[in-house]
């Protein structure tokens, strides 16, 4: 076989640089006249050509891959950093392992399983809220994505309720104290015939309305003990801690976590949100629900 000249090896130039040629030649311990008379063995020249081409291709591929990964890494979104202390909804959504529940308001569950609620601020537009008729003398509006229902079961504590997404237990319950049942209710008072009469005394700050009398204590069923009315708790039931509000031209009263509202038929409506998590961030929603109340004639007794 006639040995190839240096010029015949120039076809390798597009595949490898001069520096790479030197490295390859050192590896094979050959001068650049790779196909000199020393390599006269039949078939050796084609094999060396294949090896050199393969090395050049593999080297180029590895360099390309390295550059591509570097560019991709610089363009990718940053990984959320672990927040050492989560105090708010915004902290939670930025923390690693958290997930957001699309409710109203939104909720975020941290990696540790704690729930954080999106802050809702006034004013709240309730024009698209669904109106619920309780058939008990009033209607109220239900926030979007809430579960609002009216109960026909006389054994239910709440004749109607509004509950946020089941993921957490934020709950507003509506209770009717009928005029004839007032003396058996937790608000009983022997000086007043109906709950509405008792509420009017509270609104006028009549001291007698929260005065404990012997007739207000009842034997607890199945026990030897007795229980008093709710206003036995003088810490909560003091006039300086009560707040008068107005709902559709009717005077109502906030006492602790209860709102007392007189209905047209002398029944007393009280709104109980004591099952919530006492989260001040959702108070505007509660206020919006209460302010949406309208009064009508009850269609069920």
C-alpha positions as a printed NumPy array, in Angstrom:
array([[  0.   ,   0.   ,   0.   ],
       [  1.356,   3.448,  -0.966],
       [  1.682,   5.628,   2.173],
       [ -0.44 ,   8.769,   2.281],
       [  1.24 ,  12.164,   2.295],
       [  0.646,  14.929,   4.941],
       [ -1.5  ,  16.683,   2.362],
       [ -3.735,  13.667,   2.106],
       [ -4.498,  14.049,   5.821],
       [ -5.741,  17.614,   5.427],
       [ -9.345,  16.39 ,   5.111],
       [ -9.29 ,  15.932,   8.92 ],
       [ -8.847,  19.688,   9.5  ],
       [-12.619,  20.486,   9.69 ],
       [-13.048,  17.853,  12.406],
       [-10.179,  18.641,  14.768],
       [ -8.105,  21.711,  15.581],
       [ -4.343,  21.772,  15.354],
       [ -4.111,  21.438,  19.152],
       [ -6.442,  18.451,  19.146],
       [ -4.388,  16.911,  16.327],
       [ -1.32 ,  17.081,  18.503],
       [ -3.167,  15.482,  21.419],
       [ -4.441,  12.682,  19.228],
       [ -1.013,  12.135,  17.7  ],
       [  0.551,  11.96 ,  21.123],
       [ -2.021,   9.412,  22.197],
       [ -1.256,   7.155,  19.266],
       [  2.47 ,   8.02 ,  19.547],
       [  2.686,   8.867,  15.817],
       [  3.949,  11.879,  13.905],
       [  1.436,  13.957,  11.954],
       [  2.415,  12.048,   8.808],
       [  0.118,   9.476,  10.206],
       [  0.209,   7.443,   7.164],
       [  3.961,   7.295,   6.698],
       [  5.919,   4.322,   5.561],
       [  5.857,   3.004,   9.131],
       [  2.145,   2.293,   8.706],
       [  2.377,   0.14 ,   5.69 ],
       [  0.436,  -2.687,   7.21 ],
       [ -2.506,  -3.426,   5.034],
       [ -5.788,  -1.916,   6.26 ],
       [ -4.289,   0.116,   9.138],
       [ -4.786,   3.534,   7.492],
       [ -8.586,   3.209,   7.125],
       [ -8.898,   2.077,  10.762],
       [ -6.933,   5.069,  12.028],
       [ -9.073,   7.396,   9.925],
       [-12.246,   5.968,  11.483],
       [-10.814,   6.296,  15.005],
       [ -9.771,   9.91 ,  14.463],
       [-13.163,  10.858,  13.028],
       [-14.986,   9.147,  15.935],
       [-12.844,  10.976,  18.516],
       [-13.514,  14.317,  16.823],
       [-17.278,  13.725,  16.67 ],
       [-17.525,  12.558,  20.294],
       [-15.449,  15.493,  21.526],
       [-17.593,  17.975,  19.645],
       [-20.785,  16.398,  20.98 ],
       [-19.577,  16.572,  24.585],
       [-18.652,  20.248,  24.205],
       [-22.092,  21.005,  22.714],
       [-23.901,  19.192,  25.514],
       [-21.985,  21.115,  28.167],
       [-22.819,  24.464,  26.573],
       [-26.513,  23.52 ,  26.095],
       [-26.938,  22.477,  29.736],
       [-25.325,  25.716,  30.896],
       [-27.783,  27.803,  28.837],
       [-30.799,  25.738,  29.956],
       [-29.793,  26.066,  33.603],
       [-29.522,  29.839,  33.362],
       [-32.963,  30.126,  31.734],
       [-34.871,  27.829,  34.106],
       [-37.083,  29.233,  36.884],
       [-35.478,  29.491,  40.298],
       [-36.456,  26.816,  42.82 ],
       [-38.512,  28.291,  45.696],
       [-36.391,  28.772,  48.769],
       [-37.44 ,  27.203,  52.015],
       [-38.895,  29.946,  54.216],
       [-37.748,  29.4  ,  57.817],
       [-40.929,  30.849,  59.362],
       [-44.349,  30.895,  57.682],
       [-46.666,  33.538,  59.075],
       [-48.979,  34.451,  56.198],
       [-50.687,  33.068,  53.112],
       [-48.072,  34.752,  50.904],
       [-45.264,  33.116,  52.904],
       [-46.941,  29.748,  52.475],
       [-47.322,  29.877,  48.684],
       [-43.605,  30.684,  48.363],
       [-42.462,  27.818,  50.572],
       [-41.271,  24.417,  49.373],
       [-43.849,  21.63 ,  49.583],
       [-46.896,  23.903,  49.877],
       [-50.063,  23.607,  47.811],
       [-52.835,  26.094,  47.095],
       [-56.533,  25.229,  47.287],
       [-58.659,  27.21 ,  44.835],
       [-61.419,  28.224,  47.228],
       [-62.783,  31.634,  48.243],
       [-60.747,  32.913,  49.909],
       [-57.799,  30.857,  48.673],
       [-56.086,  28.556,  51.131],
       [-52.502,  27.356,  51.261],
       [-51.414,  24.177,  53.013],
       [-47.778,  24.222,  54.079],
       [-45.512,  21.206,  53.888],
       [-46.258,  20.642,  57.59 ],
       [-50.007,  20.535,  56.92 ],
       [-50.928,  23.928,  58.426],
       [-53.562,  26.018,  56.642],
       [-53.114,  29.703,  55.8  ],
       [-55.973,  31.796,  54.398],
       [-55.741,  34.532,  51.817],
       [-56.56 ,  37.936,  53.259],
       [-59.864,  39.397,  52.099],
       [-60.23 ,  43.156,  52.268],
       [-63.18 ,  45.527,  52.125],
       [-65.065,  46.449,  50.077],
       [-66.416,  43.116,  48.87 ],
       [-68.605,  42.95 ,  45.787],
       [-71.508,  40.6  ,  46.547],
       [-73.524,  41.34 ,  43.406],
       [-72.754,  37.898,  41.933],
       [-73.352,  35.972,  45.164],
       [-76.21 ,  33.498,  45.122],
       [-79.222,  34.413,  47.264],
       [-80.51 ,  31.71 ,  49.603],
       [-84.095,  31.758,  50.922],
       [-84.267,  29.968,  54.281],
       [-88.102,  30.027,  54.285],
       [-87.801,  31.009,  57.955],
       [-88.2  ,  34.76 ,  57.638],
       [-84.942,  35.808,  56.027],
       [-82.655,  35.383,  53.028],
       [-78.883,  35.677,  52.812],
       [-76.271,  35.654,  50.083],
       [-73.8  ,  32.815,  49.644],
       [-70.19 ,  33.581,  48.629],
       [-68.909,  31.834,  45.493],
       [-67.501,  28.336,  45.992],
       [-69.06 ,  28.121,  49.472],
       [-71.423,  25.364,  50.517],
       [-74.674,  26.989,  51.603],
       [-77.677,  24.949,  52.572],
       [-81.057,  25.121,  54.238],
       [-82.086,  22.291,  56.538],
       [-85.557,  20.796,  56.793],
       [-84.566,  18.526,  59.671],
       [-86.016,  19.816,  62.93 ],
       [-83.18 ,  18.093,  64.789],
       [-80.513,  20.148,  63.056],
       [-79.005,  22.856,  65.235],
       [-78.791,  25.212,  62.262],
       [-81.707,  25.967,  59.985],
       [-79.207,  27.276,  57.447],
       [-75.455,  27.464,  57.12 ],
       [-72.687,  28.843,  54.967],
       [-69.429,  26.967,  54.947],
       [-66.166,  27.605,  53.179],
       [-64.519,  24.813,  51.164],
       [-64.422,  21.623,  53.282],
       [-60.66 ,  21.864,  53.407],
       [-60.967,  23.9  ,  56.592],
       [-63.8  ,  24.379,  59.044],
       [-64.838,  27.991,  58.601],
       [-68.546,  28.01 ,  59.275],
       [-71.425,  30.455,  59.721],
       [-74.619,  28.968,  61.162],
       [-78.092,  30.501,  61.373],
       [-80.326,  29.546,  64.317],
       [-83.956,  30.472,  64.881],
       [-85.281,  30.813,  68.428],
       [-89.038,  30.79 ,  68.055],
       [-91.013,  33.087,  70.324],
       [-92.738,  30.189,  72.057],
       [-89.447,  28.363,  72.655],
       [-87.501,  31.268,  74.16 ],
       [-87.772,  30.093,  77.773],
       [-86.22 ,  26.737,  76.834],
       [-83.358,  28.329,  74.893],
       [-79.822,  29.148,  76.13 ],
       [-80.914,  32.833,  76.24 ],
       [-83.931,  32.323,  78.478],
       [-84.959,  35.061,  80.888],
       [-88.129,  35.046,  83.001],
       [-88.636,  38.792,  82.577],
       [-89.17 ,  38.568,  78.809],
       [-91.726,  36.576,  76.897],
       [-89.867,  36.371,  73.602],
       [-86.306,  36.542,  72.365],
       [-87.023,  39.752,  70.482],
       [-88.25 ,  41.439,  73.693],
       [-85.071,  40.313,  75.443],
       [-82.944,  41.652,  72.55 ],
       [-84.655,  45.051,  72.766],
       [-83.735,  45.193,  76.452],
       [-80.123,  44.374,  75.609],
       [-80.036,  47.113,  72.955],
       [-81.326,  49.628,  75.517],
       [-78.668,  48.372,  77.976],
       [-81.215,  47.421,  80.594],
       [-79.207,  45.826,  83.453],
       [-82.051,  43.398,  84.105],
       [-81.508,  41.785,  80.665],
       [-78.287,  40.126,  81.84 ],
       [-79.294,  39.691,  85.473],
       [-79.131,  36.098,  86.623],
       [-82.356,  34.944,  88.239],
       [-83.308,  31.633,  89.817],
       [-85.662,  30.826,  86.979],
       [-82.855,  30.934,  84.45 ],
       [-81.068,  27.889,  85.854],
       [-82.092,  24.543,  84.426],
       [-81.247,  21.007,  85.404],
       [-78.909,  19.385,  82.933],
       [-80.598,  16.314,  81.46 ],
       [-79.153,  13.1  ,  82.879],
       [-77.088,  14.874,  85.547],
       [-77.471,  16.336,  89.028],
       [-76.042,  19.677,  87.905],
       [-77.68 ,  22.811,  86.668],
       [-76.735,  25.231,  83.928],
       [-77.378,  28.898,  83.572],
       [-78.083,  30.961,  80.457],
       [-75.275,  32.083,  78.162],
       [-75.115,  35.527,  79.763],
       [-73.863,  33.915,  82.975],
       [-70.47 ,  34.601,  81.42 ],
       [-70.171,  38.208,  82.555],
       [-66.802,  38.617,  80.85 ],
       [-68.399,  38.366,  77.419],
       [-71.827,  39.615,  78.365],
       [-71.002,  43.109,  79.477],
       [-72.52 ,  46.115,  77.74 ],
       [-69.163,  47.67 ,  76.972],
       [-68.289,  44.629,  74.843],
       [-71.537,  44.573,  72.889],
       [-71.76 ,  46.276,  69.495],
       [-74.954,  47.541,  67.934],
       [-75.24 ,  47.244,  64.154],
       [-77.983,  47.749,  61.59 ],
       [-79.115,  45.157,  59.058],
       [-81.634,  46.373,  56.502],
       [-83.119,  48.945,  58.883],
       [-83.258,  46.533,  61.808],
       [-81.139,  47.033,  64.907],
       [-79.035,  43.981,  65.694],
       [-76.437,  43.199,  68.335],
       [-73.008,  41.57 ,  68.239],
       [-72.07 ,  39.762,  71.44 ],
       [-68.835,  37.81 ,  71.305],
       [-69.111,  35.519,  68.288],
       [-72.874,  35.771,  68.019],
       [-75.053,  38.222,  66.141],
       [-78.664,  38.647,  67.313],
       [-81.244,  39.847,  64.803],
       [-85.011,  40.347,  65.345],
       [-87.293,  38.821,  62.712],
       [-90.652,  40.189,  61.661],
       [-92.652,  37.464,  63.416],
       [-91.008,  37.954,  66.85 ],
       [-88.665,  35.01 ,  66.318],
       [-85.049,  35.672,  67.218],
       [-82.325,  34.941,  64.713],
       [-78.845,  34.459,  65.981],
       [-75.863,  33.907,  63.754],
       [-73.236,  31.664,  65.234],
       [-69.729,  31.56 ,  63.794],
       [-68.157,  29.961,  66.84 ],
       [-66.955,  26.969,  64.8  ],
       [-64.481,  29.036,  62.818],
       [-60.762,  29.304,  63.459],
       [-61.059,  32.868,  64.754],
       [-59.109,  34.109,  61.751],
       [-59.431,  37.879,  61.444],
       [-58.492,  37.691,  57.763],
       [-61.969,  36.431,  56.843],
       [-63.963,  38.81 ,  59.047],
       [-64.884,  40.995,  56.038],
       [-66.538,  37.94 ,  54.464],
       [-68.576,  37.301,  57.591],
       [-69.661,  40.942,  57.662],
       [-70.65 ,  40.733,  53.986],
       [-72.804,  37.642,  54.614],
       [-74.561,  39.292,  57.565],
       [-75.124,  42.563,  55.727],
       [-76.713,  40.649,  52.841],
       [-79.62 ,  39.468,  55.026],
       [-83.085,  40.446,  53.86 ],
       [-86.303,  39.86 ,  55.723],
       [-89.464,  38.235,  54.419],
       [-92.419,  36.268,  55.719],
       [-91.588,  32.722,  56.81 ],
       [-93.095,  30.028,  54.59 ],
       [-92.499,  27.209,  57.039],
       [-93.332,  26.849,  60.684]])
